[in-house]
Amino acid sequence: MSSTATCDVCGLIASGHHFGAVTCKACAAFFRRSLAEDKRYKCRNGGTCDVGMSKRNRCRACRMKRCLSIGMRREDNASSPASSADEMPITALASAPSSSSSASTHFMQQSTPTPMPSCSASTLPSIMSTTLTMFLNKLDGAFTSFCNSQRSLYKLENSMASGVMNPDEEPFFLIHKALHNKMEVANSSLIATLLLEQFTEFRDLDSDHRRMVYGPFASRFLNMHRCYLTSKHFPRDDDTRIALHYGYYCSLPDSAGFFGDVHNLEEIKAYLVPLHKKWRALSMKMKRLDLRGIEIAAFIAMIFYTQNFAVETVGIAESAIMTAKEELTAMMHAEITNFYGFRRGGVRFALIVELLADLEAVVSVVADSITMSNCLVRSPQDTYMLQNDSDLINPIPITPTPL
């Protein structure tokens, strides 16, 4: 396709053929999401709105009308009856006949005529095996389940909280080392369950290759979750607490409560200062953004797909992984700009992507803190932190890395 080809919907530079028409990724993502969620749109201006590049987010009904008028459709016909030209089931509209070339039945569409290296159905990236919206909704639900499981563990450990029904009223306790170890081991199984249920490419790996994927993901996921909890429960800028797990916190001033009676506590605290600063900085950024469920799900997917886990050993074509990353990014950008508007949404998208770099900085400092603490902490019971591929043994659950 010529690099100067424009989207037949909005006029921006096109990325390829999507659903039987030449469109940009944003319009393709809008059409895909509308189909997946069976959206019903209604125009307030008689169906005559301008859907050019600067105005395409103002009226979804007219944008969808334009999509259909240029021949965008999906091959599986829907039987839902149409009710009116301005408001009818999108799946019914999308099944209308068209003279355009047929759309792909797969979720992912080629951005160039070059064929993608073949992959078996069992090893396609998770976001290529279903619609992206459905995938992110499932991942959002999985993250909610993880949070609920942590809360259940908290209630089992604390009789004081067992009768509290409102999560906002549940007290957070200073955590000690033994309890943190217990929670961290429980987290290992919860994260493994999330990976096995949500990411087909992880599920298809043997145990050795799961080790390569699990550790880096688990470390980033848990640190993201800690900052997420901190942003919700300790949002004040002058607070020093970090929510290590649901219902439990640590802080530098209270380090003695975590480490117990050690002779070099002040030296240990000095090495932990950078880590706590990074945790708090990321937490405050997440507080200001106040991420929605779909944004958290997209962020988790970005954590997974931006890890370098040797696609040749996984059995997935590298171009398929790259296309999955690109489609995820494009869909995330389209969803955010559709929700917040192009200008505000564009800034928000950039800030969310920036969180990935902040998270990498946290993980790097965690690794440094582990190295130094191994030299400083001498006690019968080590502190555990999920970290690298040594965290996973065959079969799951795993053995954490000593801190």
C-alpha positions, 0 to 999 in steps of 0.5 A: 500500500502506498505510504500516502494512502488515506483512511476512507473514514477520517482522512488520516494516513491509512495503515492498511486494509481493515474489515474490507476497507482502507482505514487508519488503525484508530478507525479500525479499532473503533469499528472493532470495539463497536462490533465486540460490544454491540454498541448502539449509537444515535446522532443528535444532528440528523446523521450529517456530522463531519467525521474528518480527522479532527472531528471523528470523535464528536459523533460515533453514530456518524463515524459508524455510518461512514464506516459502513458506507465505505464497506466495512463489515465482518463476514459472520452475519448477525441476525439482529433486526435493524430499528432505524437508520440512526439507531440500530444494532451495530452487528446488524448494520455490519453484516450488510452486503458490500462490493468491497473486498472481504474482511478477515475473520481474524481479530488482527488485520494485516497492515501490509500485503506481506503475509505473516509467518504462519503460527498454529492456532494454539500459539497465536498471541492472546490478543490475536485470538479474540477481539481486543476489547473482550481480551482486555475486559477479561484481563480487567476481571482477572486483575479484580480477582487477584485483588479480591483474593488478596483481600480474602487472605487479609481477612483470614489473617485478621479477625478484626477485619472479618466483620467489615463489609466496606473495603474503605473501612478495613484497617491497614496494618504494619506488616512484619517479615514472616507475614510478608513472606507468607503473602508473597508465596501466595502471590506467586500462585495467584500470578501464575493463575492469571498468566495461565488463564489470560495469556495463551502463549504462556499456557503453551510453554513448557515449564523451563520456558515459563520460568523465562516469562514468569519472573520478569512479569511477576516482579513488574506486576506486583510492583505495579499492584503495590503502587496501585494500592498505595495510590488508593489507600495512602494518597497524601503526598506527605505519606511515607507508607507503601502498601506491600499487600492488601491490608498491609504496609511498610514504611521507612520510619517503621522499618524496625517493625518489619525487620525486627531486632537487627543491629544494622537497621539504620544501614539497611534503611539507607539502602532502602531509601531509593526504593521507597522513593521510587515506589512513592513517586510511581504511586503518586503518578497513578493517583493523579491518573486514577486509572480506569479498569480498562486502562489497568488491563491494557497496562498489564498487557503492555507489561507482558508483551513488552518483555523480551522472552525469546519468541523463537523459543515460544514458537510464535512468529516475531512479526505476530508479537510485534503486530500484537504490540502495535495493535494493543497500543493503537487500540489503547490510544483510540479508546482513551482519545474516544473517552477523553477527547483527542487532546486530553486523551492524547496527553493521558495516553502518553502519561500512561505509556510513561508509567512503563518506564517508571515501573522499569525504574522501580524494578531496577531499584528493587533488584539493587536493594535485593543485592545490598540487603543480601549482604546486610541482613543476617537472620534465620528467616530471609525476606522474600520478593518475587523477582527473576526466573529463579522464582518459578519451579516445575510445577507452579507454585514457585519458590521466591527469591530471598531478599 
